[in-house]
Amino acid sequence: MKQDSPSRSDRLQAVFDYHQATKHRFEAFAPGPGFLDWATQPDPFRRYAGARLIPLETVAPTDEPRFDDIFTAGHMPAAVPLTLRTISQLFYDSLALSAWKSTGAARWALRVNASSGNLHPTEGYLLCGPIEGLCEQPMVCHYAAQEHALEVRAGFDRARWDSLCSGFPAHTFFIGLTSIHWREAWKYGQRAYRYCMHDAGHALGALSIAAAGLGWQARLLDAPGTDELARLLGTLQAHDAEPEEPDMLIACVPAPAVDPLPELPAAVLQSFESLDWQGQPNRLSPSHLDWGIEAFAAHVRKPHGACQYEPFAEPPQSWSPPPRAVALRRMIRQRRSAVAMDAETRLSRAVFYRMLDRTLAVPGAVPFSTLPWSSQLHLALMVHRVDDVPPGLYLLVRDPVQTVALEQVLTQADPWHKPPGCPPQLPLYCLMERDTRGAARQISCQQDIASDGCFSLAMLAGFDDPLQRYGPWFYPRLYWEAGMIGQLLYLEAEAAGIRSTGIGCFFDDPMHEVLGLTDRRFQDIYHFTVGGAVEDERLSTSPAYE
Ligand SMILES: Cc1cc2nc3c(=O)[nH]c(=O)nc-3n(C[C@H](O)[C@H](O)[C@H](O)COP(=O)(O)O)c2cc1C
């Protein structure tokens, strides 16, 4: 008997239930394995055995473009032509390995895009027409990060390509991202879906920034449904390896201005299912525990259709601080998480404000120009060591229209005031002057990195309202925006000569209590810390690719 598919309200309820059930509490962590079962540790690299492999080039970092230029409208580099070399560079600067680390017999790879627990659930795909030096026929490829190579999953005819991207600017190509939830679930259990979506957001941020370095624009195409993405990327085929859930499709346009882009025709998307898909995915673990994540992911699949997102009523503005002599691609490839902070390094007020300014979705500015929705996230900052800014709890309102709503719900705040020297355009407010080091540490699962840096922060997402308005499928999108902010802050910290770390382990409701949040209008969905790192001298580093 055919089962009725769950209604929108059932699926929305499933989102609220999942979010509630996967909160870490002082009394108990969200359900998870509680130990690491090394016998089932997932292989970090997916490969499609039997698929033809096309090596990409490794393109060493250059001094140009400057880091600050790509974030400033009017300073973006000119678009370079689409070739094997430039597509290689796009992957090299976004999803590639950045180094190998080792200690004793243990050896593991780091990547340009950060990932919770370094487990890397995100897989990348290229969908392109003919590219000089790379291919003469359109194709769908899986990106093999360890080899820095493309695995050709399917080739297809020119007519299909032309109808797929009819109306798009010349030389547009597409990048797909999928998640293998098991990689994170192996370590983190039920909460892992959140981490997968943070990681997808980090990858999206990395792609957007890498594209900008080439003078290209990246745009999330939000009209296709999840099922259509599965057909397009070839993840529908039956196999006994861990499933890949399609997350998103990004149009990369090797041109400076692109908006608005057309929709991909639904009939052409459907037709990809019948391609001759090559290669068998490898099994990442011999056995698995089911944490209910695939079942949950089904509730947040997006149906087909473009969403009419509300534009910014009051778009944020940048005060455009002067550019520094810092090379973008060096920052991208040297980005690392701090494993410990020194509890000493201080940040100047000017650099602090500059970092926060960068996280605003100023119209046309990378990376948030990649997202079709206006900012849903605000930053609750715990300032510990910033010169001439008193320690305390601060709020960066990333969409000024939300100011009144936030003032109402953050009931623990003292009267809001602008901190000293804060540029008038920066919507930053002091909520209370206090030593927040103890609270930051305790709430971030007792991790010292949250209190020993210059500042740490909680990302507060508008929750009830966007989920009710757009639908359950907006839940992962909140995390993508959070991950993008995280990837950007990682690079900002590098550019400032310090380090940072994403923090997925935090006690959700205790953070809400600090702020005085008592309902679901806003929820804390990601933490982050920025400060002076202490290097782990026991680890050796070797190049990503020999
Ligand atoms: C979503 C997310 C959550 C993370 N949570 C934590 C955390 O709670 N504690 C921590 O020490 N590091 C955390 N990290 C840092 C990762 O462990 C780190 O990114 C990973 O080991 C890869 O190292 P790399 O960032 O140097 O490439 C997190 C990273 C991400 C992206």
The ligand as a MOL file (V3000), in Angstrom:
LIG
                    3D

  0  0  0     0  0            999 V3000
M  V30 BEGIN CTAB
M  V30 COUNTS 31 33 0 0 0
M  V30 BEGIN ATOM
M  V30 1 C 31.3990 22.9200 11.8900 0
M  V30 2 C 32.6840 22.7900 12.6560 0
M  V30 3 C 32.6650 22.4960 14.0120 0
M  V30 4 C 33.8640 22.3930 14.7210 0
M  V30 5 N 33.8230 22.1810 16.0770 0
M  V30 6 C 34.9670 22.1560 16.7860 0
M  V30 7 C 34.9390 22.0600 18.2050 0
M  V30 8 O 33.8640 22.0110 18.8250 0
M  V30 9 N 36.1410 22.0510 18.8580 0
M  V30 10 C 37.3430 22.1260 18.1930 0
M  V30 11 O 38.4020 22.1090 18.8310 0
M  V30 12 N 37.3910 22.2350 16.8410 0
M  V30 13 C 36.2350 22.2580 16.1330 0
M  V30 14 N 36.2710 22.4260 14.7690 0
M  V30 15 C 37.5580 22.5040 14.0610 0
M  V30 16 C 37.8280 21.2120 13.2890 0
M  V30 17 O 38.1790 20.1900 14.1810 0
M  V30 18 C 38.8850 21.4610 12.2350 0
M  V30 19 O 38.3190 22.2950 11.2380 0
M  V30 20 C 39.3550 20.1640 11.5990 0
M  V30 21 O 40.0780 19.4060 12.5050 0
M  V30 22 C 40.1860 20.4090 10.3730 0
M  V30 23 O 41.3130 21.1890 10.6920 0
M  V30 24 P 41.6190 22.5330 9.8950 0
M  V30 25 O 40.4820 23.4700 10.1870 0
M  V30 26 O 42.9380 22.9960 10.4390 0
M  V30 27 O 41.6410 22.1860 8.4330 0
M  V30 28 C 35.0970 22.5550 14.0500 0
M  V30 29 C 35.1130 22.8450 12.6910 0
M  V30 30 C 33.9340 22.9780 11.9960 0
M  V30 31 C 33.9710 23.3220 10.5420 0
M  V30 END ATOM
M  V30 BEGIN BOND
M  V30 1 1 1 2
M  V30 2 1 2 3
M  V30 3 2 2 30
M  V30 4 2 3 4
M  V30 5 1 4 5
M  V30 6 1 4 28
M  V30 7 2 5 6
M  V30 8 1 6 7
M  V30 9 1 6 13
M  V30 10 2 7 8
M  V30 11 1 7 9
M  V30 12 1 9 10
M  V30 13 2 10 11
M  V30 14 1 10 12
M  V30 15 2 12 13
M  V30 16 1 13 14
M  V30 17 1 14 15
M  V30 18 1 14 28
M  V30 19 1 15 16
M  V30 20 1 16 17
M  V30 21 1 16 18
M  V30 22 1 18 19
M  V30 23 1 18 20
M  V30 24 1 20 21
M  V30 25 1 20 22
M  V30 26 1 22 23
M  V30 27 1 23 24
M  V30 28 2 24 25
M  V30 29 1 24 26
M  V30 30 1 24 27
M  V30 31 2 28 29
M  V30 32 1 29 30
M  V30 33 1 30 31
M  V30 END BOND
M  V30 END CTAB
M  END
